Amino acid sequence: MQDLTIEGFSVPPGERARGQISALELADGSSVQLPLVLINGAKSGPRIYIGAGIHGDEVNGIALVNRALAAIDPKTLSGSIVCCPVQQPLALLADHRLPISQYLKSPLDQAPTDAWTCFPGDPQGNIAQVMAATLFRLISQCDAALDVHTPTRGGRYVPIAILPHMNLGEPAREAERMAQLLGTGWIMRGDKGMYVSDGILCVEATKAGVPCFTFEIGEGGRLEEDQVAIGAQCVTNLLIGLGMIEGEPVPPATAHVMRDFVGLRANRGGLLITERALGEAVKAGDVLCRIFNVYGDEVEVVAAPEDGLLVRTTTLGSVSKGERVATLGLL
């Protein structure tokens, strides 16, 4: 094995290191630093990039990645790991999906605002584009990648691996194999919508020959011990499956491969009561949730438009017309 050399760091075989790289300069001259965890195994193997926290309210991802990596012994690791546990520090400081201080300062100049949607980025672009370009430089030096998320505040996902579009060839097929190794029990293999759009981290990484998928788990804005434990085990499963660490993966109780999301939105505003459990199989016509106005009158019943699996629920107590109340995964 050779030293792991990346972004000015050099880590000998069988060792781990922490560091930071400069991504942005702010108005006061301070530098926004991206934290890195670098683990170089004593034996040869693949190099995987693991990223979390590209949205500042997605703290479960940060915690679960750190927990999984803390258990790794570099002396028995095959290959190497490049991890950025917080991919957008400005958003984490704001405790918000986006770095809202910069957006509020100059909204038009900050479009696009979300680094996750503007890969491979532009080192001469705005803040989101510069951040994406810095992260993409790291990703491009690896053999595979994992992008860890939760929904934004007010939403909860089952642990789900969401694949890039399968028209991206062999790297996309390898991303699907990796998603199976992750062992969440829930895989979305869709061909339309946000998660397979140009500019999304996993899509652009896979296009560049670095197989990658999106891993969503838990709820935004909360640190949930049960979800952290599940997510850390999933990351461990992936590393075992890739032959990077020893051990037996923990398989899911059931496995679902889905073909599409169906998002359901409120037609009326009011208080939201969800009647189905997250992960439950539902039939067309089954009541998913009810909306009551501020006088206590039921104003809307939201039913499943077709058979599916309840993969995302809204945890907000109230919704306005047009806000999402549930998401189904279609088999």
Residue pairs with C-beta under 8 A, 6 or more apart in sequence:
1 13
1 14
1 40
1 41
1 42
1 43
1 44
2 13
3 10
3 11
3 12
3 13
3 40
4 10
4 11
4 38
4 39
4 40
4 47
4 80
4 82
5 11
6 38
6 82
6 138
6 141
7 19
7 21
7 36
7 137
7 138
8 21
9 17
9 19
9 36
9 38
11 17
11 38
11 39
11 40
11 80
12 40
13 40
13 41
13 42
13 74
14 40
14 41
14 42
14 74
14 75
15 40
15 74
16 37
16 38
16 39
16 40
16 72
16 74
17 37
17 38
18 35
18 36
18 37
18 38
19 35
19 36
19 38
20 33
20 34
20 35
20 36
21 33
21 34
21 36
21 134
22 31
22 32
22 33
22 34
23 31
23 32
23 33
23 34
23 89
23 130
23 131
23 134
24 31
24 32
24 90
24 127
24 130
24 131
25 31
25 32
26 32
32 89
32 90
33 89
34 84
34 86
34 87
34 89
34 134
34 135
35 84
35 85
35 86
35 89
36 82
36 83
36 84
36 138
37 66
37 69
37 81
37 83
37 84
37 85
38 80
38 81
38 82
38 83
39 69
39 72
39 74
39 77
39 80
39 81
39 83
40 74
40 77
40 80
41 74
41 75
41 76
41 77
41 78
41 79
41 80
41 244
42 74
42 75
42 76
42 77
43 76
43 77
43 78
43 79
44 78
44 79
45 77
45 78
45 79
45 80
45 242
45 243
45 244
46 79
46 143
46 144
46 242
46 243
46 244
47 79
47 80
47 81
47 82
47 141
47 142
47 143
47 144
48 79
48 80
48 81
48 82
48 142
48 143
48 144
48 145
48 146
48 239
48 242
48 244
49 82
49 83
49 84
49 138
49 139
49 141
49 142
49 144
49 145
49 146
49 210
49 212
50 65
50 69
50 81
50 82
50 83
50 84
50 145
50 146
50 148
50 235
51 83
51 84
51 85
51 87
51 135
51 139
51 145
51 146
51 147
51 148
51 201
52 58
52 61
52 62
52 64
52 65
52 84
52 85
52 86
52 87
52 147
52 148
52 149
53 59
53 61
53 62
53 85
53 86
53 87
53 88
53 91
53 92
54 87
54 88
54 91
54 115
54 116
54 135
54 147
54 149
54 201
55 88
55 91
55 97
55 98
55 114
55 116
55 149
55 152
55 220
56 88
56 90
56 91
56 92
56 93
56 94
56 95
56 96
56 97
56 98
56 99
57 91
57 95
57 96
57 97
57 150
57 152
57 153
57 220
57 221
58 97
58 148
58 149
58 150
58 152
58 220
59 92
59 150
59 221
59 222
59 223
60 150
60 217
60 218
60 219
60 222
60 223
60 224
60 227
60 228
60 231
61 148
61 149
61 150
61 215
61 217
61 231
62 85
62 86
62 92
63 223
63 228
64 148
64 217
64 227
64 228
64 229
64 230
64 231
64 232
64 234
64 235
65 83
65 85
65 148
65 231
65 232
65 235
66 85
67 228
67 229
67 232
68 231
68 232
68 233
68 235
68 236
68 239
69 81
69 83
69 235
71 232
71 236
72 81
72 239
72 245
76 245
76 246
77 244
77 245
78 243
78 244
78 245
79 242
79 244
81 244
82 138
82 141
82 142
84 135
84 138
86 92
87 115
87 131
87 135
88 99
88 115
88 131
90 99
90 101
90 102
90 127
91 97
91 98
91 99
93 99
94 100
94 101
95 221
97 114
97 152
97 153
97 220
98 113
98 114
99 113
99 127
102 110
102 127
103 110
103 113
109 126
110 126
110 127
110 128
111 126
112 118
112 126
112 128
112 129
113 128
114 128
115 121
115 127
115 128
115 129
115 131
115 132
115 135
116 132
116 200
116 201
117 128
117 197
117 199
117 200
118 125
118 128
118 129
118 132
118 199
119 132
119 135
119 136
119 199
119 200
119 201
119 203
119 204
119 205
120 132
120 133
120 136
120 204
120 208
121 128
121 129
121 130
121 131
121 132
121 133
121 134
121 135
121 136
122 129
122 130
122 132
122 133
123 129
123 130
123 133
123 134
124 130
125 133
132 201
135 201
136 204
136 205
136 208
139 145
139 201
139 205
139 208
139 210
139 212
140 205
140 208
140 210
142 210
143 210
144 174
144 178
144 210
144 211
144 212
144 242
145 202
145 205
145 210
145 211
145 212
146 178
146 182
146 212
146 213
146 215
146 235
146 238
147 201
147 202
147 205
147 212
147 213
147 214
147 215
148 215
148 217
148 231
148 235
149 214
149 215
149 216
149 217
150 157
150 216
150 217
150 218
150 219
150 220
150 227
151 157
151 216
151 219
151 220
151 312
152 220
152 221
153 219
153 220
153 221
154 220
154 221
154 314
154 315
154 316
155 219
155 220
155 312
155 313
155 314
155 315
155 324
156 218
156 219
156 278
156 312
156 313
156 315
157 216
157 217
157 218
157 219
157 311
157 312
158 184
158 185
158 186
158 217
158 278
158 279
158 309
158 311
158 312
159 184
159 185
159 186
159 215
159 216
159 217
159 218
159 227
159 230
159 231
159 234
160 184
160 186
160 187
160 188
160 215
160 216
160 217
160 311
160 329
161 179
161 182
161 184
161 186
161 187
161 188
161 213
161 214
161 215
162 187
162 188
162 190
162 195
162 202
162 213
162 214
162 215
162 216
163 172
163 175
163 176
163 179
163 187
163 188
163 189
163 190
163 196
163 202
163 213
164 172
164 175
164 195
164 196
164 200
164 202
164 203
164 206
164 212
164 213
165 172
165 190
165 191
165 196
165 203
166 172
166 173
166 176
166 189
166 191
167 191
168 203
168 206
168 207
171 206
171 207
171 209
171 210
171 211
172 206
172 211
174 211
175 202
175 206
175 211
175 212
175 213
176 187
176 189
176 213
178 211
178 213
178 238
178 241
178 242
179 187
179 213
180 187
180 241
181 237
181 238
181 240
181 241
181 242
181 249
182 215
182 234
182 235
182 237
182 238
182 241
183 233
183 234
183 237
183 238
183 249
183 250
183 251
183 252
184 215
184 217
184 234
184 252
185 252
185 253
185 254
185 255
185 256
186 252
186 255
186 256
186 258
186 279
186 309
186 311
186 329
187 255
187 256
187 257
187 258
188 195
188 258
188 259
188 260
188 261
188 311
188 329
189 257
189 258
189 259
190 196
190 258
190 259
190 260
190 261
191 259
191 260
192 260
193 260
193 261
194 200
195 202
195 214
196 203
197 203
198 204
200 214
201 212
201 214
202 212
202 213
202 214
205 211
205 212
206 212
215 231
215 234
217 227
217 230
217 231
217 234
218 224
218 227
218 228
218 231
219 227
219 315
233 250
236 245
236 247
236 249
237 249
237 250
239 245
240 246
240 247
240 248
240 249
241 249
256 309
256 329
256 331
257 331
258 309
258 311
258 329
258 330
258 331
259 330
259 331
260 329
260 330
261 311
261 327
261 328
261 329
261 330
262 305
262 306
262 308
262 327
262 328
262 329
262 330
263 324
263 326
263 327
264 288
264 302
264 305
264 324
264 325
264 326
264 327
264 328
265 322
265 323
265 324
265 325
266 272
266 291
266 300
266 302
266 319
266 320
266 321
266 322
266 323
266 324
266 325
267 300
267 321
268 291
268 293
268 299
268 300
268 321
269 291
269 293
269 318
269 319
269 320
269 321
270 291
270 292
270 293
270 294
270 299
270 300
270 318
270 319
271 291
271 292
271 293
271 294
271 317
271 318
272 289
272 290
272 291
272 314
272 316
272 317
272 318
272 319
272 325
273 289
273 290
273 291
273 292
274 288
274 289
274 313
274 314
274 325
274 326
275 287
275 288
275 289
275 290
276 282
276 286
276 287
276 288
276 289
276 310
276 313
276 326
277 310
278 310
278 311
278 312
278 313
279 309
279 310
279 311
280 309
280 310
281 307
281 308
281 309
281 310
282 288
282 304
282 307
282 308
282 309
282 310
282 328
283 304
283 307
284 303
284 304
284 305
284 306
284 307
285 303
285 304
286 303
286 304
287 301
287 302
287 303
288 302
288 303
288 304
288 310
288 325
288 326
289 302
289 314
289 325
289 326
290 298
290 300
290 301
290 302
291 298
291 299
291 300
291 301
291 302
291 319
291 325
292 298
292 299
293 299
302 325
302 326
304 328
305 328
306 328
306 330
307 330
307 331
308 328
308 329
308 330
308 331
309 328
309 329
309 330
309 331
310 326
310 327
310 328
311 327
311 328
311 329
312 326
312 327
313 326
313 327
314 323
314 324
314 325
314 326
316 323
319 325
